[in-house]
Amino acid sequence: MTTVLMILMLPIGLYVYFGVEKKDKLAYQKVFDDFHAKTLANAKLTDKEKILKFELMLEQNDYEVVEVTEHRVVAKRKILSMGLMMIGLGLYIVGLFLYLFYFYVFQKPHTVVFDLKS
């Protein structure tokens, strides 16, 4: 029974990774881009308030702020892929452990840069 479930996880994981996560990644980035555009367009805020607003937004989304200057905020976060985890599980658990090893050791974090000059 567990073998059948593992075999089913492979096509489900492929669908989640290539179908759902790829679309959601673009929507996820659009949220940051829209926030950036709205904050830059707000003439009532000073540059310092805009930077603080960017920083607070990133911290609320579990990003680690790595650089803050007068005109720029840079934050990073590793994003765990459920689709790749399901594919790894579909490959008889060995793939799951390989993906988790890759995630913790080699995967580069998603980087968000808010710049007041752009």
C-alpha positions as CSV (number, residue, x, y, z in Angstrom):
1,M,0.0,0.0,0.0
2,T,2.8,2.4,0.9
3,T,4.5,1.6,-2.4
4,V,1.4,2.6,-4.3
5,L,1.2,5.9,-2.4
6,M,4.9,6.6,-3.2
7,I,4.3,5.9,-6.9
8,L,1.4,8.3,-6.9
9,M,3.5,11.0,-5.2
10,L,5.8,11.3,-8.3
11,P,3.2,12.5,-10.8
12,I,1.4,14.6,-8.2
13,G,4.8,16.2,-7.2
14,L,5.6,16.9,-10.9
15,Y,2.2,18.6,-11.3
16,V,2.7,20.7,-8.1
17,Y,6.3,21.7,-9.0
18,F,5.8,22.5,-12.7
19,G,2.1,23.5,-12.7
20,V,1.4,25.2,-9.4
21,E,4.7,26.4,-7.9
22,K,6.0,28.0,-11.2
23,K,2.8,30.1,-11.5
24,D,2.8,30.9,-7.8
25,K,6.5,32.0,-7.9
26,L,5.5,34.7,-10.4
27,A,2.6,35.9,-8.3
28,Y,4.8,35.8,-5.2
29,Q,7.3,38.1,-6.8
30,K,4.5,40.4,-8.1
31,V,3.4,41.0,-4.5
32,F,6.9,42.4,-3.7
33,D,7.0,44.4,-6.9
34,D,3.6,46.0,-6.3
35,F,4.5,46.8,-2.7
36,H,7.7,48.4,-4.0
37,A,5.9,50.5,-6.6
38,K,3.2,51.7,-4.2
39,T,5.7,52.6,-1.6
40,L,7.9,54.5,-4.0
41,A,4.8,56.4,-5.4
42,N,3.7,57.5,-1.9
43,A,5.0,61.1,-1.7
44,K,3.9,61.5,1.9
45,L,6.7,59.2,3.2
46,T,10.3,60.2,3.6
47,D,13.1,58.0,2.3
48,K,13.8,56.8,5.8
49,E,10.2,55.8,6.4
50,K,10.1,54.0,3.0
51,I,13.2,52.0,4.0
52,L,11.6,51.2,7.4
53,K,8.4,50.1,5.7
54,F,10.3,47.8,3.3
55,E,12.3,46.3,6.2
56,L,9.1,45.7,8.3
57,M,7.4,44.0,5.3
58,L,10.3,41.7,4.7
59,E,10.5,40.8,8.4
60,Q,6.8,40.0,8.5
61,N,7.4,37.6,5.6
62,D,10.1,35.8,7.4
63,Y,13.0,37.2,5.4
64,E,16.4,37.8,6.9
65,V,17.4,41.4,6.3
66,V,21.1,41.3,5.4
67,E,21.8,44.9,4.2
68,V,20.1,48.2,5.0
69,T,21.5,51.5,3.7
70,E,19.9,54.9,3.2
71,H,18.6,53.9,-0.2
72,R,18.4,50.1,-0.3
73,V,17.2,47.1,1.6
74,V,18.3,43.5,0.8
75,A,16.8,40.4,2.3
76,K,17.1,36.7,1.8
77,R,15.1,33.6,2.5
78,K,15.2,30.0,1.5
79,I,11.9,28.7,0.1
80,L,11.1,25.0,0.6
81,S,9.6,23.4,-2.5
82,M,6.7,21.1,-1.7
83,G,6.7,19.8,-5.3
84,L,10.3,18.7,-5.1
85,M,9.7,17.1,-1.7
86,M,6.8,15.1,-3.2
87,I,8.9,14.1,-6.2
88,G,11.6,13.0,-3.8
89,L,9.1,11.0,-1.8
90,G,7.8,9.4,-5.0
91,L,11.4,8.2,-5.6
92,Y,11.2,6.0,-2.6
93,I,12.3,8.4,0.1
94,V,15.9,8.5,-1.1
95,G,15.0,11.5,-3.3
96,L,13.4,13.3,-0.3
97,F,16.6,13.0,1.7
98,L,18.6,14.2,-1.3
99,Y,16.4,17.2,-1.8
100,L,16.5,18.1,1.9
101,F,20.3,17.8,1.8
102,Y,20.4,20.1,-1.3
103,F,18.0,22.6,0.4
104,Y,20.1,23.0,3.6
105,V,23.5,22.8,1.9
106,F,23.4,24.1,-1.7
107,Q,20.2,26.0,-2.4
108,K,20.6,29.7,-2.8
109,P,18.1,31.8,-1.0
110,H,15.4,33.9,-2.7
111,T,16.7,37.5,-2.6
112,V,14.5,40.6,-2.5
113,V,16.1,44.0,-3.2
114,F,14.2,47.2,-2.5
115,D,16.0,50.2,-4.0
116,L,14.7,53.8,-3.7
117,K,16.5,54.9,-6.9
118,S,14.7,52.5,-9.2
